[in-house]
């Protein structure tokens, strides 16, 4: 259902068709996927636990949550994104996979910049 909503929301917005629904599909199939939560549920920015991006930076949405008190105190380091987040619309192989998923949900046409819908 979320894949369908993403496809409907982004269809023809940034390019003919879209690939955001495929990104959702890849993330959900990735063993590293963790649902999104907010600070009101006890999540803190990851740098508060000594975890940063590979370049040492942090950003507000990069968060962690201790399942046990001080559970992350011995786990410091850098986070590297899983391959499922590597989405390049200029990569022919990636776009072939997007089209394969689109074939399953062929409910809309791509907009062609010169000729309307294709």
VENCOR-V421599 format. One record per residue. PHI is phi in radians with two decimals (NA if undefined). Layout:
# VENCOR-V421599
phi = <PHI;PHI>
This chain:
# VENCOR-V421599
phi = <NA;-1.14;-1.07;-1.08;-1.11;-1.10;-1.10;-1.13;-1.23;-1.83;-1.03;1.06;-1.41;-1.87;-2.90;-1.05;1.32;-2.99;-2.29;-1.06;-1.13;-1.23;-1.05;-1.02;-1.02;-1.16;-1.09;-1.11;-1.49;-1.50;-1.10;-1.49;-1.18;-2.32;-1.01;-1.38;-2.31;-2.26;-0.95;-1.10;-1.73;1.77;-1.29;-2.25;-1.06;-1.04;-1.13;-1.20;-1.79;1.44;-2.03;-2.29;-1.27;-0.95;-1.54;1.54;-1.52;-2.53;-2.55;-0.97;-1.39;-1.51;-2.21;-2.48;-2.53;-1.48;-1.34;-2.26;-0.96;1.07;-1.12;-1.79;-1.09;-1.69;-2.08;-1.85;2.69;-2.04;-1.74;-2.00;-1.12;-1.26;-1.02;-1.10;-1.60;-1.48;-2.10;-2.13;-1.18;-1.65;-1.54;-1.03;-1.12;-1.08;-1.17;-1.11;-1.15;-1.07;-1.11;-1.09;-1.21;-1.04;-1.08;-1.22;-2.04;-1.41;-1.80;-2.43;-1.75;-1.30;-1.54;-1.64;-0.98;-1.68;-2.27;1.36;-1.71;-2.07>
